[in-house]
Amino acid sequence: MSDRMVFHIDMDAFFVSVEELFDPSLKGKPVIVGGAKDQRGVVAAASYAARRFGVHSAMPLRTAAKLCPDGIYLDGHPDRYREYSRRVHDILCRFSPKVEMASVDEAYMDMTGTARLLGPPLRSAHDLHACIGNELNLHCSIGIAASRVVAKIASDLAKPNGVFFVWPGHEQRMLADLPVRKMPGIGKVTEARLHECGIRTFADLTGRDDLEKMFGAWGTAMAGKARGEDAGGWFNEDIGESVAKSISHEHTFDEDTADQQILETTLARLTEMVARRLREQQFAARTIQLKLRYSDFHTITRAHSFAEPTSSDHAILIQVRSLFRANWRSGAKVRLLGVHASGFEASGGSASFDFDGAERWEHALSAADRLRDKYGEAAVHMGSALKADIRERTHEAMPEAPSLSKDKKSGIP
């Protein structure tokens, strides 16, 4: 029997639940977060009332509108979600020093060795569950197991607002009859391939010796997960403090456009959003990437690496604009633009300028960020971004690891 103990915490309908804190009239109603029902884009979260109509996350908003035409469609408030994610993270850290935020609304905790201080796993899980409910008025589901992968599956089985404990040594028996789609990492395409091979349950996976031949290393990992083992990718890694690896923002136009001014002002606004997040995280990025998707869904990505990492709006925009002008087919309509930053180094919050007048620019950006903190993201823009009528859209994968964000006053009730 393993001595290791892992919790997986998944916040229930997190974005919707946070919206309900600010507008209690939404409770019990079909609420869809992600944008207006006539917009392009996808559902970021749906209330349980909306799910009864068949609406689910990652579904196109226009499909959701057909299934639930009378639903309440919200753009969402990403800053609020990040703030509440930070609050959740703070509570988790009171129970374990090893907390890893897998996304804005889910986390892993290594609870090994905490029993003497906090009691047995079920007791500490219920105490944690109560803390989140009492202090934040939010619901969560908690999975408990000896491995990360089983804890994640268990939290899904605990939904909504429950706790599910898989006793060590009983993993394979508990998982046996679950459909393969319940396994983390298996989507529609892999599910269809497995079904073609006669594999429909976890038990079917454990009984095959040809998985590696058919799927390579991923086949071996699937077999390991089916036995309840942490296998493949980041499931092989120990639980540790979250480290953001990239920050990105994208915008899908409501109507495809070939207007160069609209395209370049949109890039300027996206650059502002990325650089702002970098400075909040006290990171500087060494690599910047442009994402460009045409009307026919043909997508290209182009990257540039800086000699020195930066979080400067100006420095990033120069390179993003250069990448765009070098790769956009003039006159071709564009569906989506994105700006992506990676290759992080700690910056201490500075913008990492290296030119005459750098200190003045750094002070100016710092002042702009303070104004945004106080009055919102639209308070200050670069001149080249003024005509970009876009805002950060809510999506499942929020742009940074919440545990790395600096504490700041937010006005959250």
Beta strands, then each sheet from edge to edge (+ up, - down):
strand 1: 6-11
strand 2: 31-33
strand 3: 45-46
strand 4: 72-74
strand 5: 99-103
strand 6: 106-110
strand 7: 140-145
strand 8: 163-165
strand 9: 246-257
strand 10: 283-294
strand 11: 299-310
strand 12: 334-346
sheet 1: 5+ 6- 1+ 7- 8-
sheet 2: 3+ 2- 4-
sheet 3: 9+ 12- 10+ 11-
end
